Amino acid sequence: MTCLSLPGFRVIAESHRAGYGLWKLDLALPDGGTVEWFPLPDPPLRSL
C-alpha cells in the first residue's frame, strides 16, 4: 500500500486491519515522535 510521500514524515510501519478493511500507517516525525494514520477508503466530501 505504501505509495505515500509527505514531506517531513517517514513511514515506519504499515498494517492491514482485515476485520475493518482498513490500513494503518505509523509515521515518524522529524522530532522523533510518531503518528498513527488510518486513511479512509471512501472519505466524505468536504467543502472549503
mmJSON file of the N, C-alpha and C atoms, coordinates in Angstrom:
{"data_MODEL":{"atom_site":{
"group_PDB":["ATOM","ATOM","ATOM","ATOM","ATOM","ATOM","ATOM","ATOM","ATOM","ATOM","ATOM","ATOM","ATOM","ATOM","ATOM","ATOM","ATOM","ATOM","ATOM","ATOM","ATOM","ATOM","ATOM","ATOM","ATOM","ATOM","ATOM","ATOM","ATOM","ATOM","ATOM","ATOM","ATOM","ATOM","ATOM","ATOM","ATOM","ATOM","ATOM","ATOM","ATOM","ATOM","ATOM","ATOM","ATOM","ATOM","ATOM","ATOM","ATOM","ATOM","ATOM","ATOM","ATOM","ATOM","ATOM","ATOM","ATOM","ATOM","ATOM","ATOM","ATOM","ATOM","ATOM","ATOM","ATOM","ATOM","ATOM","ATOM","ATOM","ATOM","ATOM","ATOM","ATOM","ATOM","ATOM","ATOM","ATOM","ATOM","ATOM","ATOM","ATOM","ATOM","ATOM","ATOM","ATOM","ATOM","ATOM","ATOM","ATOM","ATOM","ATOM","ATOM","ATOM","ATOM","ATOM","ATOM","ATOM","ATOM","ATOM","ATOM","ATOM","ATOM","ATOM","ATOM","ATOM","ATOM","ATOM","ATOM","ATOM","ATOM","ATOM","ATOM","ATOM","ATOM","ATOM","ATOM","ATOM","ATOM","ATOM","ATOM","ATOM","ATOM","ATOM","ATOM","ATOM","ATOM","ATOM","ATOM","ATOM","ATOM","ATOM","ATOM","ATOM","ATOM","ATOM","ATOM","ATOM","ATOM","ATOM","ATOM","ATOM","ATOM","ATOM","ATOM"],
"id":[1,2,3,4,5,6,7,8,9,10,11,12,13,14,15,16,17,18,19,20,21,22,23,24,25,26,27,28,29,30,31,32,33,34,35,36,37,38,39,40,41,42,43,44,45,46,47,48,49,50,51,52,53,54,55,56,57,58,59,60,61,62,63,64,65,66,67,68,69,70,71,72,73,74,75,76,77,78,79,80,81,82,83,84,85,86,87,88,89,90,91,92,93,94,95,96,97,98,99,100,101,102,103,104,105,106,107,108,109,110,111,112,113,114,115,116,117,118,119,120,121,122,123,124,125,126,127,128,129,130,131,132,133,134,135,136,137,138,139,140,141,142,143,144],
"type_symbol":["N","C","C","N","C","C","N","C","C","N","C","C","N","C","C","N","C","C","N","C","C","N","C","C","N","C","C","N","C","C","N","C","C","N","C","C","N","C","C","N","C","C","N","C","C","N","C","C","N","C","C","N","C","C","N","C","C","N","C","C","N","C","C","N","C","C","N","C","C","N","C","C","N","C","C","N","C","C","N","C","C","N","C","C","N","C","C","N","C","C","N","C","C","N","C","C","N","C","C","N","C","C","N","C","C","N","C","C","N","C","C","N","C","C","N","C","C","N","C","C","N","C","C","N","C","C","N","C","C","N","C","C","N","C","C","N","C","C","N","C","C","N","C","C"],
"label_atom_id":["N","CA","C","N","CA","C","N","CA","C","N","CA","C","N","CA","C","N","CA","C","N","CA","C","N","CA","C","N","CA","C","N","CA","C","N","CA","C","N","CA","C","N","CA","C","N","CA","C","N","CA","C","N","CA","C","N","CA","C","N","CA","C","N","CA","C","N","CA","C","N","CA","C","N","CA","C","N","CA","C","N","CA","C","N","CA","C","N","CA","C","N","CA","C","N","CA","C","N","CA","C","N","CA","C","N","CA","C","N","CA","C","N","CA","C","N","CA","C","N","CA","C","N","CA","C","N","CA","C","N","CA","C","N","CA","C","N","CA","C","N","CA","C","N","CA","C","N","CA","C","N","CA","C","N","CA","C","N","CA","C","N","CA","C","N","CA","C"],
"label_alt_id":[null,null,null,null,null,null,null,null,null,null,null,null,null,null,null,null,null,null,null,null,null,null,null,null,null,null,null,null,null,null,null,null,null,null,null,null,null,null,null,null,null,null,null,null,null,null,null,null,null,null,null,null,null,null,null,null,null,null,null,null,null,null,null,null,null,null,null,null,null,null,null,null,null,null,null,null,null,null,null,null,null,null,null,null,null,null,null,null,null,null,null,null,null,null,null,null,null,null,null,null,null,null,null,null,null,null,null,null,null,null,null,null,null,null,null,null,null,null,null,null,null,null,null,null,null,null,null,null,null,null,null,null,null,null,null,null,null,null,null,null,null,null,null,null],
"label_comp_id":["MET","MET","MET","THR","THR","THR","CYS","CYS","CYS","LEU","LEU","LEU","SER","SER","SER","LEU","LEU","LEU","PRO","PRO","PRO","GLY","GLY","GLY","PHE","PHE","PHE","ARG","ARG","ARG","VAL","VAL","VAL","ILE","ILE","ILE","ALA","ALA","ALA","GLU","GLU","GLU","SER","SER","SER","HIS","HIS","HIS","ARG","ARG","ARG","ALA","ALA","ALA","GLY","GLY","GLY","TYR","TYR","TYR","GLY","GLY","GLY","LEU","LEU","LEU","TRP","TRP","TRP","LYS","LYS","LYS","LEU","LEU","LEU","ASP","ASP","ASP","LEU","LEU","LEU","ALA","ALA","ALA","LEU","LEU","LEU","PRO","PRO","PRO","ASP","ASP","ASP","GLY","GLY","GLY","GLY","GLY","GLY","THR","THR","THR","VAL","VAL","VAL","GLU","GLU","GLU","TRP","TRP","TRP","PHE","PHE","PHE","PRO","PRO","PRO","LEU","LEU","LEU","PRO","PRO","PRO","ASP","ASP","ASP","PRO","PRO","PRO","PRO","PRO","PRO","LEU","LEU","LEU","ARG","ARG","ARG","SER","SER","SER","LEU","LEU","LEU"],
"label_asym_id":["A","A","A","A","A","A","A","A","A","A","A","A","A","A","A","A","A","A","A","A","A","A","A","A","A","A","A","A","A","A","A","A","A","A","A","A","A","A","A","A","A","A","A","A","A","A","A","A","A","A","A","A","A","A","A","A","A","A","A","A","A","A","A","A","A","A","A","A","A","A","A","A","A","A","A","A","A","A","A","A","A","A","A","A","A","A","A","A","A","A","A","A","A","A","A","A","A","A","A","A","A","A","A","A","A","A","A","A","A","A","A","A","A","A","A","A","A","A","A","A","A","A","A","A","A","A","A","A","A","A","A","A","A","A","A","A","A","A","A","A","A","A","A","A"],
"label_entity_id":["1","1","1","1","1","1","1","1","1","1","1","1","1","1","1","1","1","1","1","1","1","1","1","1","1","1","1","1","1","1","1","1","1","1","1","1","1","1","1","1","1","1","1","1","1","1","1","1","1","1","1","1","1","1","1","1","1","1","1","1","1","1","1","1","1","1","1","1","1","1","1","1","1","1","1","1","1","1","1","1","1","1","1","1","1","1","1","1","1","1","1","1","1","1","1","1","1","1","1","1","1","1","1","1","1","1","1","1","1","1","1","1","1","1","1","1","1","1","1","1","1","1","1","1","1","1","1","1","1","1","1","1","1","1","1","1","1","1","1","1","1","1","1","1"],
"label_seq_id":[1,1,1,2,2,2,3,3,3,4,4,4,5,5,5,6,6,6,7,7,7,8,8,8,9,9,9,10,10,10,11,11,11,12,12,12,13,13,13,14,14,14,15,15,15,16,16,16,17,17,17,18,18,18,19,19,19,20,20,20,21,21,21,22,22,22,23,23,23,24,24,24,25,25,25,26,26,26,27,27,27,28,28,28,29,29,29,30,30,30,31,31,31,32,32,32,33,33,33,34,34,34,35,35,35,36,36,36,37,37,37,38,38,38,39,39,39,40,40,40,41,41,41,42,42,42,43,43,43,44,44,44,45,45,45,46,46,46,47,47,47,48,48,48],
"pdbx_PDB_ins_code":[null,null,null,null,null,null,null,null,null,null,null,null,null,null,null,null,null,null,null,null,null,null,null,null,null,null,null,null,null,null,null,null,null,null,null,null,null,null,null,null,null,null,null,null,null,null,null,null,null,null,null,null,null,null,null,null,null,null,null,null,null,null,null,null,null,null,null,null,null,null,null,null,null,null,null,null,null,null,null,null,null,null,null,null,null,null,null,null,null,null,null,null,null,null,null,null,null,null,null,null,null,null,null,null,null,null,null,null,null,null,null,null,null,null,null,null,null,null,null,null,null,null,null,null,null,null,null,null,null,null,null,null,null,null,null,null,null,null,null,null,null,null,null,null],
"Cartn_x":[0.815,0.0,0.857,2.065,2.846,3.177,2.519,2.834,2.579,3.049,2.786,4.063,3.949,5.083,4.6,4.938,4.587,5.874,6.205,7.428,7.456,8.555,8.699,8.247,7.627,7.167,7.854,8.061,8.627,7.759,7.369,6.576,7.493,7.158,7.975,7.302,5.999,5.283,3.936,3.444,2.089,1.462,0.183,-0.521,-1.945,-2.44,-3.798,-4.68,-5.751,-6.711,-7.884,-7.749,-8.71,-10.131,-10.28,-11.602,-12.358,-11.605,-12.202,-12.044,-11.206,-10.93,-10.137,-9.292,-8.532,-7.031,-6.277,-4.833,-4.486,-3.381,-2.854,-1.393,-1.016,0.373,0.92,2.128,2.848,3.857,3.76,4.624,5.568,6.845,7.834,7.885,7.902,8.026,9.503,9.877,11.272,11.797,10.903,11.345,11.422,11.185,11.263,9.915,8.866,7.529,6.962,5.848,5.171,3.689,3.092,1.664,1.099,-0.069,-0.797,-1.814,-1.85,-2.765,-3.611,-4.921,-5.877,-6.568,-6.017,-6.68,-8.006,-9.029,-10.35,-10.484,-11.105,-11.232,-12.122,-13.196,-14.119,-14.426,-13.485,-13.731,-14.861,-15.595,-16.685,-16.13,-16.898,-16.519,-16.57,-15.627,-15.588,-15.606,-16.34,-16.383,-15.323,-14.839,-13.793,-14.392],
"Cartn_y":[-1.195,0.0,1.257,1.176,2.394,3.045,4.124,4.986,6.408,6.648,7.902,8.721,9.982,10.884,12.165,12.316,13.52,14.146,15.345,15.98,16.056,15.619,15.665,14.415,13.476,12.234,11.057,9.989,8.766,7.611,6.727,5.556,4.568,4.217,3.265,1.9,1.842,0.559,0.736,-0.35,-0.347,-1.69,-1.692,-2.946,-2.837,-3.977,-4.047,-4.643,-3.975,-4.474,-5.068,-6.355,-7.039,-6.987,-7.086,-7.058,-5.772,-4.693,-3.389,-2.97,-3.702,-3.322,-2.039,-1.767,-0.523,-0.794,0.197,0.199,1.146,0.848,1.744,2.008,3.274,3.648,4.287,3.901,4.568,5.484,6.767,7.771,8.356,8.522,9.142,10.636,11.426,12.878,13.271,14.421,14.853,14.979,15.287,15.462,14.145,13.005,11.697,11.143,11.942,11.467,10.571,9.939,9.092,9.438,9.139,9.358,8.108,7.663,6.579,7.218,6.772,7.335,6.219,6.402,5.446,6.084,5.937,6.53,5.826,6.597,6.037,5.699,4.542,4.146,5.08,5.579,6.48,7.672,8.591,9.713,10.6,11.207,12.1,13.351,13.899,15.143,16.285,17.177,18.331,19.6,20.566,21.853,22.769,23.664,24.595,25.821],
"Cartn_z":[0.0,0.0,0.0,0.507,0.675,-0.649,-0.932,-2.066,-1.586,-0.383,0.307,0.381,0.076,0.203,0.859,2.125,2.869,3.375,2.934,3.408,4.933,5.52,6.968,7.683,6.982,7.588,6.915,7.69,7.132,7.604,6.692,7.058,7.76,9.009,9.745,9.863,9.671,9.694,9.021,8.458,7.908,8.195,8.437,8.692,8.166,7.713,7.19,8.267,8.585,9.569,8.805,8.499,7.639,8.197,9.505,10.113,9.843,9.635,9.369,7.914,7.173,5.793,5.7,6.709,6.776,6.83,6.445,6.604,7.737,8.423,9.444,9.118,9.097,8.878,10.145,10.523,11.598,10.926,11.229,10.608,11.65,11.262,12.13,11.837,12.891,12.786,12.92,12.374,12.46,13.895,14.86,16.247,17.022,16.342,16.992,17.422,17.343,17.688,16.601,16.887,15.9,15.838,14.694,14.464,13.823,14.304,13.639,12.712,11.463,10.481,9.901,9.915,9.371,8.172,6.958,5.788,5.516,5.244,4.97,3.488,3.162,1.764,0.948,1.523,0.836,1.747,1.894,2.795,2.316,3.235,2.836,2.143,1.248,0.6,1.61,1.502,2.412,1.606,2.099,1.41,1.999,1.182,1.641,2.262],
"occupancy":[1.0,1.0,1.0,1.0,1.0,1.0,1.0,1.0,1.0,1.0,1.0,1.0,1.0,1.0,1.0,1.0,1.0,1.0,1.0,1.0,1.0,1.0,1.0,1.0,1.0,1.0,1.0,1.0,1.0,1.0,1.0,1.0,1.0,1.0,1.0,1.0,1.0,1.0,1.0,1.0,1.0,1.0,1.0,1.0,1.0,1.0,1.0,1.0,1.0,1.0,1.0,1.0,1.0,1.0,1.0,1.0,1.0,1.0,1.0,1.0,1.0,1.0,1.0,1.0,1.0,1.0,1.0,1.0,1.0,1.0,1.0,1.0,1.0,1.0,1.0,1.0,1.0,1.0,1.0,1.0,1.0,1.0,1.0,1.0,1.0,1.0,1.0,1.0,1.0,1.0,1.0,1.0,1.0,1.0,1.0,1.0,1.0,1.0,1.0,1.0,1.0,1.0,1.0,1.0,1.0,1.0,1.0,1.0,1.0,1.0,1.0,1.0,1.0,1.0,1.0,1.0,1.0,1.0,1.0,1.0,1.0,1.0,1.0,1.0,1.0,1.0,1.0,1.0,1.0,1.0,1.0,1.0,1.0,1.0,1.0,1.0,1.0,1.0,1.0,1.0,1.0,1.0,1.0,1.0],
"B_iso_or_equiv":[0.0,0.0,0.0,0.0,0.0,0.0,0.0,0.0,0.0,0.0,0.0,0.0,0.0,0.0,0.0,0.0,0.0,0.0,0.0,0.0,0.0,0.0,0.0,0.0,0.0,0.0,0.0,0.0,0.0,0.0,0.0,0.0,0.0,0.0,0.0,0.0,0.0,0.0,0.0,0.0,0.0,0.0,0.0,0.0,0.0,0.0,0.0,0.0,0.0,0.0,0.0,0.0,0.0,0.0,0.0,0.0,0.0,0.0,0.0,0.0,0.0,0.0,0.0,0.0,0.0,0.0,0.0,0.0,0.0,0.0,0.0,0.0,0.0,0.0,0.0,0.0,0.0,0.0,0.0,0.0,0.0,0.0,0.0,0.0,0.0,0.0,0.0,0.0,0.0,0.0,0.0,0.0,0.0,0.0,0.0,0.0,0.0,0.0,0.0,0.0,0.0,0.0,0.0,0.0,0.0,0.0,0.0,0.0,0.0,0.0,0.0,0.0,0.0,0.0,0.0,0.0,0.0,0.0,0.0,0.0,0.0,0.0,0.0,0.0,0.0,0.0,0.0,0.0,0.0,0.0,0.0,0.0,0.0,0.0,0.0,0.0,0.0,0.0,0.0,0.0,0.0,0.0,0.0,0.0],
"pdbx_formal_charge":[null,null,null,null,null,null,null,null,null,null,null,null,null,null,null,null,null,null,null,null,null,null,null,null,null,null,null,null,null,null,null,null,null,null,null,null,null,null,null,null,null,null,null,null,null,null,null,null,null,null,null,null,null,null,null,null,null,null,null,null,null,null,null,null,null,null,null,null,null,null,null,null,null,null,null,null,null,null,null,null,null,null,null,null,null,null,null,null,null,null,null,null,null,null,null,null,null,null,null,null,null,null,null,null,null,null,null,null,null,null,null,null,null,null,null,null,null,null,null,null,null,null,null,null,null,null,null,null,null,null,null,null,null,null,null,null,null,null,null,null,null,null,null,null],
"auth_seq_id":[1,1,1,2,2,2,3,3,3,4,4,4,5,5,5,6,6,6,7,7,7,8,8,8,9,9,9,10,10,10,11,11,11,12,12,12,13,13,13,14,14,14,15,15,15,16,16,16,17,17,17,18,18,18,19,19,19,20,20,20,21,21,21,22,22,22,23,23,23,24,24,24,25,25,25,26,26,26,27,27,27,28,28,28,29,29,29,30,30,30,31,31,31,32,32,32,33,33,33,34,34,34,35,35,35,36,36,36,37,37,37,38,38,38,39,39,39,40,40,40,41,41,41,42,42,42,43,43,43,44,44,44,45,45,45,46,46,46,47,47,47,48,48,48],
"auth_comp_id":["MET","MET","MET","THR","THR","THR","CYS","CYS","CYS","LEU","LEU","LEU","SER","SER","SER","LEU","LEU","LEU","PRO","PRO","PRO","GLY","GLY","GLY","PHE","PHE","PHE","ARG","ARG","ARG","VAL","VAL","VAL","ILE","ILE","ILE","ALA","ALA","ALA","GLU","GLU","GLU","SER","SER","SER","HIS","HIS","HIS","ARG","ARG","ARG","ALA","ALA","ALA","GLY","GLY","GLY","TYR","TYR","TYR","GLY","GLY","GLY","LEU","LEU","LEU","TRP","TRP","TRP","LYS","LYS","LYS","LEU","LEU","LEU","ASP","ASP","ASP","LEU","LEU","LEU","ALA","ALA","ALA","LEU","LEU","LEU","PRO","PRO","PRO","ASP","ASP","ASP","GLY","GLY","GLY","GLY","GLY","GLY","THR","THR","THR","VAL","VAL","VAL","GLU","GLU","GLU","TRP","TRP","TRP","PHE","PHE","PHE","PRO","PRO","PRO","LEU","LEU","LEU","PRO","PRO","PRO","ASP","ASP","ASP","PRO","PRO","PRO","PRO","PRO","PRO","LEU","LEU","LEU","ARG","ARG","ARG","SER","SER","SER","LEU","LEU","LEU"],
"auth_asym_id":["A","A","A","A","A","A","A","A","A","A","A","A","A","A","A","A","A","A","A","A","A","A","A","A","A","A","A","A","A","A","A","A","A","A","A","A","A","A","A","A","A","A","A","A","A","A","A","A","A","A","A","A","A","A","A","A","A","A","A","A","A","A","A","A","A","A","A","A","A","A","A","A","A","A","A","A","A","A","A","A","A","A","A","A","A","A","A","A","A","A","A","A","A","A","A","A","A","A","A","A","A","A","A","A","A","A","A","A","A","A","A","A","A","A","A","A","A","A","A","A","A","A","A","A","A","A","A","A","A","A","A","A","A","A","A","A","A","A","A","A","A","A","A","A"],
"auth_atom_id":["N","CA","C","N","CA","C","N","CA","C","N","CA","C","N","CA","C","N","CA","C","N","CA","C","N","CA","C","N","CA","C","N","CA","C","N","CA","C","N","CA","C","N","CA","C","N","CA","C","N","CA","C","N","CA","C","N","CA","C","N","CA","C","N","CA","C","N","CA","C","N","CA","C","N","CA","C","N","CA","C","N","CA","C","N","CA","C","N","CA","C","N","CA","C","N","CA","C","N","CA","C","N","CA","C","N","CA","C","N","CA","C","N","CA","C","N","CA","C","N","CA","C","N","CA","C","N","CA","C","N","CA","C","N","CA","C","N","CA","C","N","CA","C","N","CA","C","N","CA","C","N","CA","C","N","CA","C","N","CA","C","N","CA","C","N","CA","C"],
"pdbx_PDB_model_num":[1,1,1,1,1,1,1,1,1,1,1,1,1,1,1,1,1,1,1,1,1,1,1,1,1,1,1,1,1,1,1,1,1,1,1,1,1,1,1,1,1,1,1,1,1,1,1,1,1,1,1,1,1,1,1,1,1,1,1,1,1,1,1,1,1,1,1,1,1,1,1,1,1,1,1,1,1,1,1,1,1,1,1,1,1,1,1,1,1,1,1,1,1,1,1,1,1,1,1,1,1,1,1,1,1,1,1,1,1,1,1,1,1,1,1,1,1,1,1,1,1,1,1,1,1,1,1,1,1,1,1,1,1,1,1,1,1,1,1,1,1,1,1,1]
}}}
